[in-house]
Amino acid sequence: MYYDIKCTVKSVAGYCSAGYKPGDFFVIRDGLMIEAGNPKGICLYALAAFLPYLSAYGRKTDPGDWINMKKELQCPDNDNTVIFTLERREKT
């Protein structure tokens, strides 16, 4: 059983070469499909860094599991940091 996960840009420090701005988002559906939100593109560098976390975050786990404490992820560019918030959603 999987949650859907909404990943929303919380903040951008510096210049995001993918063009992300606060409020932009994408959604992971059923643990295996990526649905582009706004903008319609998804940064491959951020996605590659996030995948191990999103795979675990999307699963129903024991309440004490460490992944349940994860609320944000950061893109791998330390000089131009984009912070994404994570939101679990019951599947629609």
C-alpha positions in Angstrom: 0.0 0.0 0.0 1.4 3.4 -1.0 0.6 7.0 -0.2 0.6 9.6 -3.0 3.3 12.2 -2.2 3.2 15.8 -3.1 6.6 17.5 -3.3 6.2 21.3 -3.2 9.0 23.9 -3.5 9.2 25.7 -0.1 12.1 28.0 -0.9 14.8 28.8 -3.5 18.1 30.2 -2.3 20.1 31.5 -5.3 19.4 30.6 -8.8 17.6 27.3 -9.7 18.6 26.3 -13.2 15.5 24.2 -13.5 13.4 27.4 -12.9 11.6 26.2 -9.7 9.8 28.9 -7.7 8.1 28.6 -4.3 4.7 26.8 -4.8 5.8 24.7 -7.7 5.2 21.0 -7.2 5.1 17.4 -8.6 3.3 14.3 -7.3 4.3 10.7 -7.0 1.2 8.5 -7.6 1.0 4.9 -6.4 4.7 4.7 -5.6 5.6 4.5 -9.3 4.2 7.3 -11.4 5.5 10.9 -11.5 2.8 13.4 -12.3 4.2 16.8 -13.3 2.4 19.7 -11.6 3.7 23.2 -12.1 5.9 23.6 -14.0 5.5 20.7 -16.3 9.1 19.7 -16.1 10.9 17.9 -13.3 14.5 18.4 -12.4 16.4 15.2 -12.9 19.1 16.1 -10.4 16.6 16.7 -7.6 14.6 13.6 -8.6 17.6 11.4 -8.6 18.6 12.6 -5.1 15.0 12.2 -3.8 14.1 8.8 -5.1 15.5 6.7 -2.3 13.6 8.8 0.2 10.4 9.0 -1.8 10.3 5.3 -2.2 10.4 4.8 1.5 8.2 7.8 2.3 5.4 6.5 0.1 5.1 3.2 1.9 2.9 2.6 4.9 5.3 2.0 7.6 5.4 1.5 11.4 4.7 4.8 13.1 8.2 4.8 14.7 10.0 4.4 11.4 12.6 7.2 10.8 11.1 8.0 7.4 7.9 9.3 9.1 9.9 12.2 10.5 11.1 13.4 7.1 9.2 16.6 6.1 11.6 18.2 3.7 14.2 17.3 1.0 16.9 19.5 -0.5 18.2 19.5 -4.0 21.8 18.4 -4.3 23.0 21.9 -5.4 24.5 23.4 -2.1 25.1 26.8 -3.7 21.6 27.3 -5.2 19.5 25.4 -2.7 15.9 24.4 -3.4 13.9 23.0 -0.4 10.9 20.8 -1.1 8.2 20.0 1.5 6.8 16.5 1.5 3.1 15.8 2.0 1.6 12.3 2.2 -1.9 11.9 0.7 -4.3 9.1 0.8 -4.6 7.8 -2.7 -7.4 9.5 -4.8 
